[in-house]
């Protein structure tokens, strides 16, 4: 990851900002010299001379120039840091969008949210502070040190003691504080995950009356974050008095040594005053550097976490695809000796040497016990996961040789967990086809048995869906998700237990919309039915009634296929299928 990528587009801001701060530094260094002349003139009863008045005017002018430099520095530093963070956040978000399920599983959702928000904000603040202080603090320290030595070399000896002692103390404090800020960000992850999980699943929490448990869980995460924050803050709290001790100690030492010089060695009071100003500037600039380093320690911890996201190797890309121009045209699917593990170092296979051929335009039902690998199997068709062994082909082309866009554009999948997004019903359906006409939306909603309840809403298809679809029922959500998938008019349609929340009669009507065994003339909007009927349909179901009419039924158990055939064939040849049929229908096969 190259951080310079986010600097180059805004390089003028990164240059002009620090230069403006240099103007302020020059003013800071010049001001004690002007003040020195005023004090010395006053000490010699010549305060009202034209020379003194001119110096006073120069002081006012210097203050105005310093103000303009400070404003310019702050403005350009803010412009640079905000644009830097915006581009970084955009790239980080885009990278996450390219993650496979395996990549996402490596990071918790709460952690990814924290890295996109809090961590990037920490880096943004560091860039802002760095542009304002990186030249100002060391520039002021060096210039003030030169001026102090020029004014009185013998008094400057105090710096030989105070500055090294101060630097050693600062180094020790930073060494202690750096790992603590990393722990703070980890605890922020934990708190975000807890809050997100609770808010997302609030209905489950309330239905099981687990509010007290979730409150305790939140308080625990909150306490851990508080403890980590206090631990990191203790270092910052300790920093301020240590710096003040060195600053005040150095000032006292200068006064103790300098007072006799004024009384007995002819040193002007204005010179001592200017020297004290330079002492304050030197030590204050050191303090600024110290605080900048302390804040940077937390930002560096955040930068490391952002870098982990950006440099996470993508285990599923189309970089090596040999047929990127290819599109899914028919929908023939073939699994050839396919095996898969979720954890690559595990010996247990979720899918074990799967061989399956699915003809274009056919309807295939997949049935089996929970956890037998049904969802994993179909997830490999649009490459949500890649197989460890064997290959999967669509229309004779290995799925790895398609571009991810063309492959997934030809496949429409309704997942077990139905998700709707904030916005109108029409906007949600447009995920299937952003250019779909209102007639097409209504037709697909009709096929999914959703048009009737949508039309009953006061605003129809312009009704607002709340976040997560909390203002529609489970069955309504499923039907809207099916309508969205149908609107895509895919060559391959996968329904993963997507009608579990609807009654059997409604489910039968949904299946009829894309069944080749049902006459188009019996359907509403028959002009849109052809594309659906020609698609390859894969139906995963727990209810045997959902797959009985399929052209081919696949029975799975513990990651292997135990039977393939029609309903009648499996009743005769497959014991597992026969047991499912008898347990669900109460009839003997």
SEDRENMAR-874579 format. One record per residue (C-alpha): residue number from 1; x negated, y, z negated. Coordinates in nm, 4 decimals, decimal comma. Layout:
// SEDRENMAR-874579
> i/X/Y/Z
> NUM/X/Y/Z $
...
// end
This chain:
// SEDRENMAR-874579
> i/X/Y/Z
> 1/0,0000/0,0000/0,0000 $
> 2/-0,1450/0,3382/0,1055 $
> 3/-0,0329/0,6271/-0,1130 $
> 4/-0,1828/0,8698/0,1409 $
> 5/0,1077/0,7848/0,3709 $
> 6/0,3362/0,9910/0,1466 $
> 7/0,0909/1,2824/0,1256 $
> 8/0,0096/1,3416/0,4940 $
> 9/0,3539/1,4709/0,6060 $
> 10/0,3443/1,7354/0,3329 $
> 11/-0,0291/1,8073/0,3309 $
> 12/0,0186/2,1888/0,3518 $
> 13/0,2180/2,1786/0,0259 $
> 14/-0,0497/1,9635/-0,1366 $
> 15/-0,3148/2,2196/-0,0361 $
> 16/-0,1337/2,5511/-0,0882 $
> 17/-0,0008/2,4575/-0,4346 $
> 18/-0,3411/2,4018/-0,5999 $
> 19/-0,4853/2,7064/-0,4183 $
> 20/-0,2129/2,9223/-0,5740 $
> 21/-0,3101/2,7835/-0,9139 $
> 22/-0,6734/2,8828/-0,8431 $
> 23/-0,5505/3,2420/-0,8052 $
> 24/-0,4021/3,2156/-1,1538 $
> 25/-0,7314/3,0716/-1,2848 $
> 26/-0,9279/3,3643/-1,1411 $
> 27/-0,6908/3,6010/-1,3184 $
> 28/-0,7298/3,4088/-1,6446 $
> 29/-1,1100/3,4423/-1,6234 $
> 30/-1,1094/3,8081/-1,5209 $
> 31/-0,8621/3,9211/-1,7864 $
> 32/-1,0988/3,8777/-2,0898 $
> 33/-1,3644/4,0876/-1,9120 $
> 34/-1,1143/4,3688/-1,8592 $
> 35/-0,9960/4,3378/-2,2181 $
> 36/-1,3595/4,3443/-2,3327 $
> 37/-1,4123/4,6807/-2,1617 $
> 38/-1,0937/4,8247/-2,3168 $
> 39/-1,1979/4,7149/-2,6683 $
> 40/-1,5532/4,8424/-2,6274 $
> 41/-1,4252/5,1769/-2,4937 $
> 42/-1,1843/5,2018/-2,7848 $
> 43/-1,4693/5,1252/-3,0231 $
> 44/-1,6623/5,4162/-2,8689 $
> 45/-1,3596/5,6539/-2,8782 $
> 46/-1,3208/5,6619/-2,4996 $
> 47/-0,9925/5,4743/-2,4625 $
> 48/-0,8190/5,7554/-2,2714 $
> 49/-1,0905/5,8170/-2,0168 $
> 50/-1,0044/5,7665/-1,6478 $
> 51/-1,2241/5,4546/-1,6480 $
> 52/-1,0225/5,2949/-1,9310 $
> 53/-0,6930/5,3870/-1,7670 $
> 54/-0,8174/5,2341/-1,4424 $
> 55/-0,9072/4,9137/-1,6273 $
> 56/-0,5598/4,9040/-1,7838 $
> 57/-0,4083/4,9375/-1,4373 $
> 58/-0,6277/4,6526/-1,3152 $
> 59/-0,5053/4,4380/-1,6043 $
> 60/-0,1440/4,4998/-1,5040 $
> 61/-0,2242/4,4238/-1,1393 $
> 62/-0,4107/4,1071/-1,2400 $
> 63/-0,1130/3,9922/-1,4472 $
> 64/0,1193/4,0429/-1,1489 $
> 65/-0,1143/3,8509/-0,9143 $
> 66/-0,1401/3,5712/-1,1747 $
> 67/0,2387/3,5552/-1,1949 $
> 68/0,2703/3,5276/-0,8166 $
> 69/0,0012/3,2584/-0,8089 $
> 70/0,1756/3,0614/-1,0853 $
> 71/0,5141/3,0841/-0,9120 $
> 72/0,3634/2,9799/-0,5782 $
> 73/0,1764/2,6922/-0,7356 $
> 74/0,4873/2,5642/-0,9137 $
> 75/0,7007/2,6019/-0,5981 $
> 76/0,4674/2,4165/-0,3623 $
> 77/0,3894/2,1500/-0,6232 $
> 78/0,7619/2,0842/-0,6613 $
> 79/0,8128/2,0704/-0,2837 $
> 80/0,5257/1,8268/-0,2454 $
> 81/0,6238/1,5982/-0,5342 $
> 82/0,9961/1,5837/-0,4504 $
> 83/0,9284/1,4979/-0,0833 $
> 84/0,6599/1,2472/-0,1864 $
> 85/0,9065/1,0715/-0,4197 $
> 86/1,1930/1,0804/-0,1673 $
> 87/0,9832/0,9073/0,1020 $
> 88/0,8443/0,6565/-0,1468 $
> 89/1,1920/0,5740/-0,2767 $
> 90/1,3194/0,5315/0,0800 $
> 91/1,0375/0,2918/0,1729 $
> 92/1,0773/0,0996/-0,1509 $
> 93/1,4515/0,0616/-0,0896 $
> 94/1,3902/-0,0458/0,2713 $
> 95/1,1397/-0,3063/0,1543 $
> 96/1,3919/-0,4494/-0,0927 $
> 97/1,6488/-0,4697/0,1887 $
> 98/1,4055/-0,6981/0,3740 $
> 99/1,3626/-0,9292/0,0750 $
> 100/1,4822/-1,2855/0,1056 $
> 101/1,6843/-1,4398/-0,1757 $
> 102/1,3608/-1,5951/-0,3021 $
> 103/1,1930/-1,2511/-0,3193 $
> 104/1,4901/-1,1016/-0,5013 $
> 105/1,4928/-1,3900/-0,7487 $
> 106/1,1382/-1,2932/-0,8499 $
> 107/1,2571/-0,9548/-0,9817 $
> 108/1,5627/-0,8989/-1,1959 $
> 109/1,8233/-0,6589/-1,0598 $
> 110/1,7710/-0,4283/-1,3576 $
> 111/1,3965/-0,4224/-1,2920 $
> 112/1,4428/-0,3276/-0,9268 $
> 113/1,6823/-0,0476/-1,0260 $
> 114/1,4287/0,0831/-1,2808 $
> 115/1,1474/0,0750/-1,0270 $
> 116/1,3559/0,2632/-0,7703 $
> 117/1,4631/0,5306/-1,0188 $
> 118/1,2693/0,5738/-1,3428 $
> 119/0,9316/0,4515/-1,2168 $
> 120/0,9370/0,6669/-0,9043 $
> 121/1,0427/0,9652/-1,1166 $
> 122/0,7386/0,9066/-1,3407 $
> 123/0,5103/0,9071/-1,0354 $
> 124/0,6838/1,2192/-0,9028 $
> 125/0,6215/1,3989/-1,2328 $
> 126/0,2568/1,2942/-1,2236 $
> 127/0,2143/1,4330/-0,8701 $
> 128/0,3842/1,7576/-0,9730 $
> 129/0,1674/1,7924/-1,2825 $
> 130/-0,1459/1,6920/-1,0939 $
> 131/-0,0968/1,9601/-0,8273 $
> 132/-0,0394/2,2239/-1,0936 $
> 133/-0,3172/2,1162/-1,3285 $
> 134/-0,5751/1,9214/-1,1256 $
> 135/-0,7593/2,2374/-1,0141 $
> 136/-0,6299/2,4783/-1,2761 $
> 137/-0,7523/2,2934/-1,5835 $
> 138/-1,1056/2,1966/-1,4705 $
> 139/-1,1400/2,5236/-1,2781 $
> 140/-1,0558/2,7256/-1,5871 $
> 141/-1,2864/2,5184/-1,8066 $
> 142/-1,5883/2,5525/-1,5738 $
> 143/-1,5321/2,9223/-1,5008 $
> 144/-1,4718/3,0074/-1,8672 $
> 145/-1,7786/2,8074/-1,9745 $
> 146/-1,9965/2,9941/-1,7237 $
> 147/-1,8602/3,3290/-1,8411 $
> 148/-1,9092/3,2371/-2,2080 $
> 149/-2,2708/3,1317/-2,1519 $
> 150/-2,3329/3,4493/-1,9505 $
> 151/-2,1902/3,6659/-2,2300 $
> 152/-2,3862/3,5065/-2,5130 $
> 153/-2,6018/3,1976/-2,4598 $
> 154/-2,6798/3,1545/-2,8290 $
> 155/-2,3110/3,1417/-2,9274 $
> 156/-2,2451/2,8894/-2,6531 $
> 157/-2,4365/2,6247/-2,8482 $
> 158/-2,1135/2,5424/-3,0332 $
> 159/-1,9819/2,3824/-2,7128 $
> 160/-2,2637/2,1275/-2,7195 $
> 161/-2,1003/1,9837/-3,0319 $
> 162/-1,7283/2,0461/-2,9919 $
> 163/-1,6798/1,9387/-2,6268 $
> 164/-1,8511/1,5932/-2,6495 $
> 165/-1,6736/1,5192/-2,9803 $
> 166/-1,3433/1,6203/-2,8258 $
> 167/-1,3980/1,4046/-2,5154 $
> 168/-1,4879/1,0970/-2,7231 $
> 169/-1,1705/1,1398/-2,9306 $
> 170/-0,9563/1,1841/-2,6200 $
> 171/-1,1051/0,8734/-2,4540 $
> 172/-1,0211/0,6657/-2,7627 $
> 173/-0,6638/0,7924/-2,7764 $
> 174/-0,6035/0,7275/-2,4036 $
> 175/-0,7430/0,3765/-2,4355 $
> 176/-0,4882/0,3041/-2,7077 $
> 177/-0,1986/0,4767/-2,5318 $
> 178/-0,2277/0,3370/-2,1788 $
> 179/-0,0933/-0,0185/-2,2411 $
> 180/0,1879/0,1170/-2,4583 $
> 181/0,3442/0,3068/-2,1711 $
> 182/0,3481/-0,0117/-1,9632 $
> 183/0,5496/-0,1795/-2,2390 $
> 184/0,7949/0,1123/-2,2395 $
> 185/0,8770/0,0541/-1,8714 $
> 186/0,9253/-0,3195/-1,9315 $
> 187/1,1740/-0,2419/-2,2095 $
> 188/1,3570/0,0024/-1,9803 $
> 189/1,3959/-0,2929/-1,7395 $
> 190/1,5518/-0,5014/-2,0147 $
> 191/1,7951/-0,2289/-2,1170 $
> 192/1,9034/-0,1622/-1,7574 $
> 193/1,9612/-0,5337/-1,6956 $
> 194/2,1732/-0,5621/-2,0096 $
> 195/2,3874/-0,2584/-1,9245 $
> 196/2,4308/-0,3567/-1,5593 $
> 197/2,5285/-0,7134/-1,6442 $
> 198/2,7792/-0,5990/-1,9042 $
> 199/2,9439/-0,3310/-1,6894 $
> 200/2,9584/-0,5554/-1,3797 $
> 201/3,1196/-0,8403/-1,5737 $
> 202/3,3295/-0,6322/-1,8112 $
> 203/3,6462/-0,8334/-1,7340 $
> 204/3,4774/-1,1585/-1,8324 $
> 205/3,3441/-0,9970/-2,1509 $
> 206/3,6899/-0,8782/-2,2507 $
> 207/3,8671/-1,2001/-2,1557 $
> 208/3,6332/-1,3983/-2,3828 $
> 209/3,6454/-1,1285/-2,6543 $
> 210/3,2649/-1,1033/-2,6459 $
> 211/3,2411/-0,7275/-2,6974 $
> 212/3,0659/-0,7682/-3,0331 $
> 213/2,8128/-1,0080/-2,8846 $
> 214/2,7395/-0,7732/-2,5946 $
> 215/2,7128/-0,4761/-2,8321 $
> 216/2,4565/-0,6670/-3,0404 $
> 217/2,2723/-0,7627/-2,7230 $
> 218/2,2635/-0,3985/-2,6146 $
> 219/2,1508/-0,2797/-2,9574 $
> 220/1,8672/-0,5321/-2,9516 $
> 221/1,7463/-0,4099/-2,6109 $
> 222/1,7915/-0,0508/-2,7258 $
> 223/1,5907/-0,1135/-3,0438 $
> 224/1,3110/-0,2748/-2,8449 $
> 225/1,2972/0,0257/-2,6126 $
> 226/1,3044/0,2605/-2,9119 $
> 227/1,0193/0,0749/-3,0804 $
> 228/0,8109/0,0782/-2,7620 $
> 229/0,8878/0,4485/-2,7131 $
> 230/0,7934/0,5344/-3,0710 $
> 231/0,4739/0,3325/-3,0384 $
> 232/0,3781/0,5295/-2,7264 $
> 233/0,4910/0,8588/-2,8809 $
> 234/0,2692/0,8074/-3,1849 $
> 235/-0,0317/0,8405/-2,9581 $
> 236/0,1035/1,1648/-2,8131 $
> 237/0,1902/1,2918/-3,1607 $
> 238/-0,1636/1,2167/-3,2782 $
> 239/-0,3100/1,3912/-2,9740 $
> 240/-0,1776/1,7385/-3,0528 $
> 241/-0,3237/1,7788/-3,4063 $
> 242/-0,6577/1,6333/-3,2948 $
> 243/-0,6820/1,8884/-3,0138 $
> 244/-0,5749/2,1701/-3,2451 $
> 245/-0,8370/2,0628/-3,4975 $
> 246/-1,1166/2,0883/-3,2420 $
> 247/-0,9826/2,4148/-3,1010 $
> 248/-0,9446/2,5884/-3,4361 $
> 249/-1,2708/2,4414/-3,5650 $
> 250/-1,4593/2,5789/-3,2641 $
> 251/-1,2983/2,9235/-3,3055 $
> 252/-1,3934/2,9307/-3,6739 $
> 253/-1,7502/2,8288/-3,5889 $
> 254/-1,7740/3,1085/-3,3293 $
> 255/-1,6427/3,3656/-3,5783 $
> 256/-1,8824/3,2475/-3,8512 $
> 257/-2,1786/3,2696/-3,6131 $
> 258/-2,0607/3,5734/-3,4161 $
> 259/-1,9561/3,8063/-3,7012 $
> 260/-2,3148/3,8628/-3,8250 $
> 261/-2,4187/3,9291/-3,4631 $
> 262/-2,1622/4,2099/-3,4433 $
> 263/-2,2711/4,3537/-3,7781 $
> 264/-2,6481/4,3192/-3,7495 $
> 265/-2,7526/4,2353/-3,3911 $
> 266/-2,5684/4,5000/-3,1940 $
> 267/-2,3174/4,2660/-3,0298 $
> 268/-2,0063/4,4593/-2,9232 $
> 269/-1,6683/4,3660/-3,0721 $
> 270/-1,5286/4,3443/-2,7192 $
> 271/-1,7934/4,0843/-2,6293 $
> 272/-1,6971/3,8701/-2,9277 $
> 273/-1,3296/3,9055/-2,8401 $
> 274/-1,3958/3,8041/-2,4792 $
> 275/-1,6062/3,5089/-2,5970 $
> 276/-1,3225/3,3926/-2,8234 $
> 277/-1,0827/3,4173/-2,5286 $
> 278/-1,3167/3,2003/-2,3240 $
> 279/-1,3415/2,9507/-2,6096 $
> 280/-0,9634/2,9263/-2,6166 $
> 281/-0,9513/2,8847/-2,2379 $
> 282/-1,2165/2,6111/-2,2406 $
> 283/-1,0511/2,4129/-2,5155 $
> 284/-0,6996/2,4764/-2,3836 $
> 285/-0,8038/2,3498/-2,0392 $
> 286/-0,9446/2,0387/-2,2049 $
> 287/-0,6147/1,9947/-2,3834 $
> 288/-0,4291/2,0263/-2,0514 $
> 289/-0,6545/1,7627/-1,8946 $
> 290/-0,5952/1,5360/-2,1933 $
> 291/-0,2170/1,5663/-2,1786 $
> 292/-0,2292/1,5180/-1,8025 $
> 293/-0,4239/1,1955/-1,8524 $
> 294/-0,1780/1,0783/-2,1168 $
> 295/0,1233/1,1413/-1,8960 $
> 296/-0,0640/0,9863/-1,6065 $
> 297/-0,1143/0,6666/-1,8051 $
> 298/0,2619/0,6088/-1,8018 $
> 299/0,2796/0,7120/-1,4372 $
> 300/-0,0004/0,4690/-1,3482 $
> 301/0,1957/0,1907/-1,5177 $
> 302/0,4972/0,2902/-1,3064 $
> 303/0,2830/0,3132/-0,9927 $
> 304/0,1581/-0,0398/-1,0528 $
> 305/0,5178/-0,1654/-1,0792 $
> 306/0,6153/0,0170/-0,7564 $
> 307/0,3121/-0,1312/-0,5847 $
> 308/0,4275/-0,4801/-0,6884 $
> 309/0,7571/-0,4222/-0,5061 $
> 310/0,5932/-0,2743/-0,1977 $
> 311/0,3236/-0,5435/-0,1744 $
> 312/0,5493/-0,8394/-0,2502 $
> 313/0,4851/-1,0728/0,0441 $
> 314/0,8015/-1,1401/0,2408 $
> 315/0,8494/-1,5148/0,2648 $
> 316/1,1113/-1,4790/0,5368 $
> 317/1,0420/-1,2585/0,8410 $
> 318/1,0744/-1,2767/1,2165 $
> 319/0,7189/-1,1543/1,2823 $
> 320/0,6212/-1,4849/1,4428 $
> 321/0,9513/-1,5398/1,6249 $
> 322/0,8912/-1,6557/1,9822 $
> 323/1,2399/-1,5803/2,1210 $
> 324/1,3292/-1,2438/1,9672 $
> 325/1,5413/-1,1516/2,2648 $
> 326/1,7570/-1,4654/2,2282 $
> 327/2,1133/-1,4343/2,0953 $
> 328/2,3540/-1,6966/1,9663 $
> 329/2,5753/-1,7794/2,2632 $
> 330/2,7507/-2,1141/2,1933 $
> 331/2,7072/-2,2170/1,8320 $
> 332/2,5548/-2,5647/1,8583 $
> 333/2,3799/-2,6390/1,5266 $
> 334/2,1317/-2,9151/1,4484 $
> 335/1,9589/-3,0013/1,1198 $
> 336/1,6541/-3,2200/1,1805 $
> 337/1,5032/-3,3894/0,8743 $
> 338/1,5555/-3,0762/0,6619 $
> 339/1,4352/-3,0634/0,3003 $
> 340/1,4313/-2,7698/0,0591 $
> 341/1,3164/-2,6760/-0,2921 $
> 342/1,4038/-2,3540/-0,4708 $
> 343/1,0764/-2,3731/-0,6629 $
> 344/0,7948/-2,4731/-0,4325 $
> 345/0,5905/-2,6349/-0,7119 $
> 346/0,8863/-2,8518/-0,8118 $
> 347/0,9117/-3,2150/-0,7086 $
> 348/1,2920/-3,2104/-0,7179 $
> 349/1,4477/-3,1357/-0,3791 $
> 350/1,7785/-2,9514/-0,3517 $
> 351/1,8179/-3,0914/0,0012 $
> 352/1,6508/-3,4162/0,0970 $
> 353/1,5943/-3,5109/0,4637 $
> 354/1,9211/-3,3748/0,6041 $
> 355/2,0097/-3,4726/0,9612 $
> 356/2,3294/-3,3214/1,1013 $
> 357/2,4576/-3,2168/1,4433 $
> 358/2,7484/-2,9720/1,4783 $
> 359/2,8957/-2,9149/1,8232 $
> 360/2,9813/-2,5657/1,9434 $
> 361/3,3447/-2,4717/1,8846 $
> 362/3,4102/-2,7586/1,6437 $
> 363/3,5402/-2,7319/1,2899 $
> 364/3,3269/-2,9022/1,0264 $
> 365/3,4263/-2,9482/0,6648 $
> 366/3,1662/-2,9995/0,3912 $
> 367/3,2783/-3,1488/0,0629 $
> 368/3,1001/-3,2828/-0,2422 $
> 369/3,0381/-3,2388/-0,6121 $
> 370/2,9335/-2,9055/-0,7596 $
> 371/2,5597/-2,8452/-0,7190 $
> 372/2,5096/-3,1058/-0,4472 $
> 373/2,3555/-2,8509/-0,2051 $
> 374/2,6510/-2,7470/0,0141 $
> 375/2,5916/-2,3718/-0,0130 $
> 376/2,2158/-2,4119/0,0197 $
> 377/2,2662/-2,6102/0,3389 $
> 378/2,4759/-2,3471/0,5160 $
> 379/2,2593/-2,0616/0,3792 $
> 380/1,9793/-2,1875/0,5995 $
> 381/2,1765/-2,1300/0,9200 $
> 382/2,1444/-1,7458/0,9034 $
> 383/1,8028/-1,7887/0,7319 $
> 384/1,8979/-1,6663/0,3879 $
> 385/1,6488/-1,9364/0,2907 $
> 386/1,3947/-2,1244/0,5022 $
> 387/1,3603/-2,5004/0,4830 $
> 388/1,0393/-2,6525/0,3425 $
> 389/1,0404/-2,9426/0,5876 $
> 390/1,2078/-3,0122/0,9199 $
> 391/1,3819/-2,7555/1,1384 $
> 392/1,7226/-2,6051/1,2099 $
> 393/1,8180/-2,5147/1,5650 $
> 394/2,1056/-2,3124/1,7075 $
> 395/2,1730/-2,3579/2,0770 $
> 396/1,8509/-2,5582/2,0919 $
> 397/1,6362/-2,2729/1,9540 $
> 398/1,4690/-2,2935/1,6136 $
> 399/1,6302/-2,0373/1,3856 $
> 400/1,2798/-1,9080/1,3034 $
> 401/1,2353/-1,8103/1,6680 $
> 402/1,5345/-1,5745/1,6710 $
> 403/1,5021/-1,2184/1,5508 $
> 404/1,6741/-1,1941/1,2132 $
> 405/1,9104/-0,9324/1,3537 $
> 406/2,0221/-1,1407/1,6546 $
> 407/2,0528/-1,4553/1,4438 $
> 408/2,2626/-1,2984/1,1700 $
> 409/2,4661/-1,1004/1,4210 $
> 410/2,5846/-1,4343/1,5628 $
> 411/2,6735/-1,5808/1,2224 $
> 412/2,9456/-1,4601/0,9875 $
> 413/2,9467/-1,5936/0,6333 $
> 414/3,1971/-1,5519/0,3520 $
> 415/3,0042/-1,6310/0,0358 $
> 416/3,1342/-1,7894/-0,2826 $
> 417/3,0993/-1,4585/-0,4640 $
> 418/3,3236/-1,2177/-0,2762 $
> 419/3,1938/-0,8621/-0,2770 $
> 420/3,3706/-0,5443/-0,1750 $
> 421/3,2074/-0,2025/-0,1781 $
> 422/3,3290/0,1333/-0,2992 $
> 423/3,5307/0,3046/-0,0267 $
> 424/3,8495/0,2436/0,1669 $
> 425/3,9767/-0,0948/0,2818 $
> 426/3,9129/0,0127/0,6417 $
> 427/3,5527/0,1028/0,5577 $
> 428/3,5024/-0,2385/0,4010 $
> 429/3,6483/-0,4160/0,7028 $
> 430/3,4261/-0,2077/0,9323 $
> 431/3,1269/-0,4014/0,7955 $
> 432/3,2407/-0,6709/1,0395 $
> 433/3,2556/-0,4307/1,3328 $
> 434/3,1981/-0,0600/1,2841 $
> 435/3,3600/0,0142/1,6201 $
> 436/3,6715/-0,1946/1,5594 $
> 437/4,0019/-0,0341/1,6496 $
> 438/4,2863/-0,0110/1,3962 $
> 439/4,4676/-0,2799/1,5993 $
> 440/4,1744/-0,5200/1,5681 $
> 441/4,1478/-0,4552/1,1942 $
> 442/4,5174/-0,5215/1,1481 $
> 443/4,4985/-0,8377/1,3627 $
> 444/4,2104/-0,9882/1,1653 $
> 445/4,3721/-0,8882/0,8377 $
> 446/4,6876/-1,0641/0,9611 $
> 447/4,4908/-1,3814/1,0387 $
> 448/4,3342/-1,3632/0,6903 $
> 449/4,6826/-1,3148/0,5389 $
> 450/4,5763/-0,9744/0,4058 $
> 451/4,7837/-0,7368/0,6186 $
> 452/5,1019/-0,7878/0,4197 $
> 453/4,9618/-0,6806/0,0827 $
> 454/4,7437/-0,4059/0,2365 $
> 455/5,0469/-0,2570/0,4102 $
> 456/5,2301/-0,2542/0,0770 $
> 457/4,9727/-0,0132/-0,0689 $
> 458/5,0787/0,3558/-0,0521 $
> 459/4,7789/0,4455/0,1664 $
> 460/4,7560/0,1162/0,3549 $
> 461/4,4127/0,0597/0,5078 $
> 462/4,2952/0,3951/0,3669 $
> 463/4,3511/0,2734/0,0101 $
> 464/4,0412/0,3112/-0,2047 $
> 465/3,8572/0,0031/-0,3288 $
> 466/3,6943/0,0683/-0,6633 $
> 467/3,3388/-0,0441/-0,7326 $
> 468/3,3215/-0,4229/-0,7157 $
> 469/3,6828/-0,4459/-0,5972 $
> 470/3,8188/-0,4333/-0,9516 $
> 471/4,1543/-0,2907/-0,8400 $
> 472/4,2480/-0,5932/-0,6243 $
> 473/4,3084/-0,9505/-0,7332 $
> 474/4,0696/-1,2390/-0,6701 $
> 475/4,2883/-1,3780/-0,3930 $
> 476/4,3258/-1,0375/-0,2284 $
> 477/3,9521/-0,9857/-0,2439 $
> 478/3,8917/-1,3241/-0,0779 $
> 479/4,1339/-1,2471/0,2023 $
> 480/3,9774/-0,9067/0,2696 $
> 481/3,6330/-1,0672/0,2837 $
> 482/3,7635/-1,3268/0,5312 $
> 483/3,9190/-1,0510/0,7447 $
> 484/3,5836/-0,8699/0,7411 $
> 485/3,4065/-1,1879/0,8584 $
> 486/3,6646/-1,2550/1,1324 $
> 487/3,6330/-0,8990/1,2596 $
> 488/3,2708/-0,9724/1,3468 $
> 489/3,3941/-1,2286/1,6047 $
> 490/3,0958/-1,4534/1,5330 $
> 491/2,9796/-1,7571/1,7269 $
> 492/2,9393/-1,9370/1,3929 $
> 493/3,1831/-1,8794/1,1066 $
> 494/3,0962/-2,0117/0,7597 $
> 495/3,3576/-2,0121/0,4838 $
> 496/3,1926/-2,1098/0,1557 $
> 497/3,4777/-2,2059/-0,0777 $
> 498/3,6300/-1,8727/0,0221 $
> 499/3,9966/-1,9668/-0,0241 $
> 500/3,9754/-2,1048/-0,3767 $
> 501/4,1852/-1,8172/-0,5165 $
> 502/4,4733/-1,8488/-0,2686 $
> 503/4,7561/-2,0999/-0,2613 $
> 504/4,7490/-2,3953/-0,0242 $
> 505/5,0221/-2,2545/0,2030 $
> 506/4,8329/-1,9278/0,2526 $
> 507/4,5110/-2,1217/0,3063 $
> 508/4,6781/-2,3289/0,5792 $
> 509/4,7921/-2,0092/0,7532 $
> 510/4,4362/-1,8706/0,7396 $
> 511/4,2922/-2,1887/0,8912 $
> 512/4,5540/-2,1834/1,1650 $
> 513/4,4183/-1,8498/1,2946 $
> 514/4,0958/-2,0108/1,4135 $
> 515/4,2032/-2,3712/1,4575 $
> 516/4,1791/-2,5008/1,8140 $
> 517/4,4727/-2,7320/1,7342 $
> 518/4,7150/-2,4406/1,6900 $
> 519/4,8774/-2,2796/1,9958 $
> 520/4,7846/-1,9114/2,0351 $
> 521/5,1424/-1,8181/2,1182 $
> 522/5,2472/-1,9091/1,7665 $
> 523/5,0107/-1,6505/1,6209 $
> 524/5,0527/-1,2781/1,5819 $
> 525/4,8087/-1,0781/1,7986 $
> 526/4,7210/-1,3828/2,0202 $
> 527/4,4980/-1,1588/2,2336 $
> 528/4,2379/-1,1604/1,9559 $
> 529/4,2566/-1,5318/1,8745 $
> 530/4,0396/-1,6680/2,1555 $
> 531/3,7045/-1,5538/2,0182 $
> 532/3,7789/-1,7097/1,6809 $
> 533/3,8921/-2,0418/1,8246 $
> 534/3,5742/-2,0785/2,0320 $
> 535/3,3531/-2,0186/1,7292 $
> 536/3,1869/-2,3023/1,5389 $
> 537/3,3619/-2,3206/1,2007 $
> 538/3,2014/-2,4609/0,8864 $
> 539/3,4298/-2,4853/0,5841 $
> 540/3,2918/-2,5666/0,2404 $
> 541/3,5690/-2,6589/0,0003 $
> 542/3,6524/-2,8280/-0,3248 $
> 543/4,0087/-2,9073/-0,2119 $
> 544/4,0272/-3,1995/0,0248 $
> 545/4,3326/-3,0429/0,1900 $
> 546/4,1049/-2,7635/0,3157 $
> 547/3,8958/-3,0009/0,5300 $
> 548/4,1326/-3,2882/0,6185 $
> 549/4,2084/-3,1490/0,9652 $
> 550/3,8435/-3,0778/1,0517 $
> 551/3,6885/-3,2369/1,3588 $
> 552/3,4128/-3,3684/1,1375 $
> 553/3,3768/-3,3930/0,7603 $
> 554/3,0390/-3,4081/0,5864 $
> 555/3,0253/-3,5639/0,2385 $
> 556/2,7295/-3,4592/0,0224 $
> 557/2,5967/-3,5807/-0,3098 $
> 558/2,2781/-3,4795/-0,4912 $
> 559/2,1184/-3,3128/-0,1885 $
> 560/2,1811/-3,5892/0,0632 $
> 561/2,4565/-3,6638/0,3159 $
> 562/2,6459/-3,9758/0,2134 $
> 563/2,9025/-3,9771/0,4914 $
> 564/3,0061/-3,8133/0,8192 $
> 565/3,3320/-3,8682/1,0032 $
> 566/3,6955/-3,7736/1,0367 $
> 567/3,9379/-3,7866/0,7447 $
> 568/4,0661/-4,1291/0,8451 $
> 569/3,7179/-4,2701/0,9056 $
> 570/3,5862/-4,1530/0,5701 $
> 571/3,8851/-4,2918/0,3809 $
> 572/3,7848/-4,6317/0,5136 $
> 573/3,4055/-4,6071/0,4945 $
> 574/3,3060/-4,3618/0,2207 $
> 575/3,3773/-4,4441/-0,1435 $
> 576/3,2978/-4,0954/-0,2722 $
> 577/3,5363/-3,9302/-0,0260 $
> 578/3,8035/-4,1837/-0,1096 $
> 579/3,7659/-4,1074/-0,4839 $
> 580/3,8034/-3,7335/-0,4194 $
> 581/4,1134/-3,7936/-0,2083 $
> 582/4,2784/-4,0190/-0,4634 $
> 583/4,1958/-3,7932/-0,7608 $
> 584/4,3382/-3,4836/-0,5862 $
> 585/4,6451/-3,6350/-0,4201 $
> 586/4,7328/-3,9064/-0,6690 $
> 587/4,7732/-4,1472/-0,3766 $
> 588/4,5789/-4,4554/-0,2913 $
> 589/4,3857/-4,4410/0,0339 $
// end
